[in-house]
Amino acid sequence: MFDTDLVATPVLLPRVAPAPSADGPVPVPAALARLLPGRGLRRGAAVSVADDAGLLLALASGGAGAADAWCASIGLPELGLLAATGYGIDPGRLLLVDEPGRQWPEVVAALAGAVEVLLLRPSTGLVPSQLAARLGAVLRRSGCVLLVAGPWPGAELRLSVRDSRWFGLGAGHGLLSGRQARVLVEGRGAAARGRSGWVWLPDEHGVVRGLTEAEQAEVDSHRGTARGGALAPAAVGVGFGERGLPGDAVGRGRLTAV
């Protein structure tokens, strides 16, 4: 099906992992659902998430948090398990393939029929359009949603964080307690015009939610006073750091930051 010169790395699937359901879209947190054309992720779709590990985990949390649903992470060796758990992803139903190498397309094809949501960072850089189309056919047959950390040819949706600010830090003291972010959704069809909105990603309780009227009014006030109309961040932004790795995630046994 793919490059015959490559030998696929064996992947062991739990025998209890169910195939994804074909009923309705894969759910996402309500604060993000209001920005999506179908208020969820269409099954079998590929979605591009630009440079934000928190947004990637938040999108995955709805489908991965459903009863008996499984999730898989491919090519994200520093994905934070504590961070994923905080977003509602059960680590006991999270399959990890940290370094698939050049065989990542075979791994995607193998896992697509067993999980609800796939998180992927292609280890070969830019993905050829023909390969993306072949994997797209696999996704449509299985009903699995592919969330890609970075660009993806023909992605149905493209999500990014355009402005953000952190809370909890003082002048040289304090702990990060929450982040407000303006999420932009672009794509094909109903999403072609683009839509954006402010959400907590997450709030001080670790919940992804929309802003209250008072919080939105505060954001609007800050935007009006910030230079060039852009919101000045309260702390360093969130990204995938070097090599596309999640810079804001709690790593396995350590905390990494950008």
Protein Blocks (a to p, Z undefined) as FASTA:
>chain_A
ZZfkbccddddddfklccddfehjadddfklmmmpmnlpacehiacddehiaklmmmmmm
mmmmpghiacddehiakbcfklmmmnopafklcccdfbnmjmlmmmmmmmmmmcfbdcdd
dfklpadfklmmmmmmmmmmnopacddedddehiabdcddfbdcdehiaehiajdfbdcd
ddddddehjlmnopadddddddfkopacdddfklmmmmmmmmmmpghhiacdfbdcddeb
jhhiafkbccehiacdZZ
